[in-house]
Structures are given as C-alpha cells and as structure tokens.
Amino acid sequence: MSPIVVSGIAVMTSIGANINDTWDGLLNQKNGAKPVSSFPINEHKNRNACEVTDISLFCDRNVVKLGRASSMLITTIDDALSDAKVEINQIEKCGVCIGTTMGELSGITNNSGAINKYGPHILSENIKKHYNISGPSWTLTNACAAGNFSIARAVDELEKGNADVMIAAGVDAMSWVAFTGFSSLRAMSPDICRPFDKNRKGLILGEGAGVLILEKLEHLLKRKGLAKGTILGYGFNCDAHHITQPDPNAIGAILAMESALKNANLTISDIGYVNAHGTGTPANDLMEGKALYDFFGEYIKTSSIKGNIGHTLGAASVIEAAICIKVLEEKLVPPTANIENLDPNIKVEVIKDIPQHFDYKFIMSNAYAFGGINSSIIIGRLN
C-alpha cells in the first residue's frame, strides 16, 4: 500500500499567523497569553487567554463574515495548499476532515442580535462550499483529541481510495462558552500555562487552526510534489475513567501508544521524541509523565507547546502534528515554555530552556480528551 504523506502544513496561533512565525515564536519561548478581548470577562476570576489578534488583517473579508473559526480555518487551508504547491481545482477527488470542540459559535448572535447558523457541522459546510469540495467530508468533535481523529480519518479515506487528497484540519475559536466552561471547572491558570512545572496551576485557553495536506505517495509523485513527512500509524481508545479527570494509572494512554506503534509497525526504540498533550493541569501532566515513563522508560524526551499558544482544544493536535513535521525538517525541538521548577514526579526528560537537536526519524504525538479519550499518532520522515 502506498504510504500516506504530508505534502503541506500550516497553522494559525496566538504567536504567529503562519507556520514560520509560530515556529520562531516557539524557539524563542514567546507567550501568547494576554487579557481576553473577544468578549466581556468582568464576571471571571481568570482573565488571560491566547487569542489570535487582528484576524481581519490577514483573513479575506469575504471569509471573515463566515465566522471566526471558519475564517481562521479557510486562511490556514489556503496556506497549507500553497505549501503543498497544489490547487483545489487540480485535484480530482478532494476531501476534508475537521476536528473541533466548539465548532462555529460566532454566528449565534451578531451585532444586530439576529440568530445565524452555528455549530460544529457549519465548519464543513463552509469549507465544502468555499472550495467546491465533493469528496468525503467529516466534522469530528472528540473534544481535545479531535485533531488526531481528524488526521486518522483522513488517512483512512485515502487508504480506501475515496479521495486523492485529504485536508486534515483542526480549529477552535475563542468563545465565551468555552472560556466560562473551563473556568467553572477550575482548570484554568490565573496567569500563564506551565506544563510539567512543579507549581503549575492549570491551562490557558487558546484558539487557532492547523492543517495538514495528506495524499498517497503515488499521487504526490505523479504531480511531482515533495513529501514533508508521513503518517505511519495511530491508536485510539476510551477508558471512560471520568468525565473530566484522566486515569491516574494511565492505562488507556499507554494502550493508545502501544496501538499506534503496532499500527506503524515500529518499536519503542524507534521513537526519539514524544509531543506531549501537556496542558499544565496537575492531573494531566502527572498522568502523562507516568504514561511515558511506564511505556518508554526514563530516557524518552518530551515537550509541550501549550505554554506558548495555550490549549487550542480541537485544533491542538493538528497544530502539534504540523509542528512535529517542522521538528523533522529542522532537526530541532522547541523547548517547553515557562518551566521554573520541573515537577520531580515527572521522571522522563522534559525539553526546556533551549531548543534541542533532534535526529530521529519518528515522532509520537499524544492528545487526550474529556470522557477518557486517549489518542496517539506516529509521524515520520520518508527516508
């Protein structure tokens, strides 16, 4: 079977409107957290989030009217298609998979108070109409792991021959609903996100979009394109431990990593780095540290980018997959931001302070979600 390759990547985050600006921000430990400006926060104790500013400056005004999430997503898809050096009208069968938590919420009310269309499914409707896509179309709402599910679904569609090219995307926009919900769970930090730090206080909510252009290698070669990497395997499960808290024994997280390696036909020693979910909450980071230590041992290297861009919910794992492709290209891992005192209970090597050289072929990227959802994907170089 022809390998599934990544031919284009793009992101939009609070520290960069594109992949290169975001990458530079990560290397220099730029922090996107600042007081929320998208909606009133007077009733909230926590005030900070990682918002994308000045969207109207780099999103076409014809797509801005579709909503905040849709405009970020379309702009990022345009960037990814450009990176892949392909145009939609050149693709015979193109499909789209979108991972999200909240979907398009900015259409609930506008300035006149009118009710417009809103919800997760509106994203795929907007994308299909904007690009005139007639291939497979999915909107996946597996909360904070939705991006990994989006990538896996896109791989499945390509392997089944249902599409020549799949747009695997993740997006979530800042909203009062999400901000208030996470605040009510007391899961948010009052200032910044400190993944794996001894004194971490919680997550910082973020927004953004991530896109991978996926296609079979044979299709890429036929159009004389270049592969940036390959999606080798994935593993998913739901341990149903708790509606919001991860299993402290990390059983499901370990099984997801095991399944991903088996699916990719790789072994533990093949993985040189794990991109962590790394939310900065006490429970998640402790569980993740245990999962990595129990599965890989103490010498596995890991890091999180959520200290820089916040938790972008359904966009998170696609943004992180795009960054993993950059790690493979640049042979460099950005450091985990905001660590002052590494939690001594985290027994694996957390990359911090400065970027670290990376020369392995394979990366694992993990994402977890409410309800006990565990996900792992394997990304690699072709040669």
C-alpha angles and dihedrals in degrees: 000000000000113000118252107240136192110233100170139022135186139165139184117203142155090268098045140014090216141028097266096050091046091049092051089048091053093049090051095043093243113181120216096192117120138136113300114259102173096080140000114288100177093119094051126091091205114061108173131094139152103252129177104239130212096011091169090063095064104020119079110251090231090064097037088071089061090068140276097279094044094049093050090047097048092047090050093047089053089053093048093049089050090050089051090048093231135118125216093236088057092060117086095198117020126170137180136217118189125192116201143150104202102015119199107345102153090084095064090093134357130197091282092052093245119149115240134179115291142162138083096293092059089072095063091042091054093046095047092049095044095051098027091238116177100173128092113323125195136172110193121194103188090141115232093357094051093106094060090048089051091054093047093048090050090051090051092052091051093047090051091052093242092128141018093212130019127198106215108194144167127195142165129168127210110266139173089234095058094039093051092044095054090042090055089054089056088231097126129097117232093224122004139351115256109187113203093357117139090234099042113150104190144288131314113222115237140179135213147106137258130192136188121188106215130190141150114274091238091056091048093050091047090059090041094243129152127243119228094188144319137253105231105175150329141210130202138176143150117227092183089214096148138340093247110002124079121233105267089212089058093217095146093044091053092048091052091053091047092050092048092052092048091048090051093045090235136127133227092261091060093066114085099175140014121211102218129217083227102171097169094240115132094237100045098047093047092049092047093049090052093047093052094044094047093046104036105016128236098305099066113112122225142168142171131223095198091094086067106037103018125231106315092188111210091012095053103087095043091050088049092048089054090050089050088057088053089050089055092046098045097032088226134113118211114231124250106259128231099018110148100158117015112225106255089216089067100085100180125083110274112196108230143150098027137022114271129219114251126193105162124114099224137056131185119211119196132197132177133193144191115284093042099290114163124187138176131177131187120222123185150165117262093227 
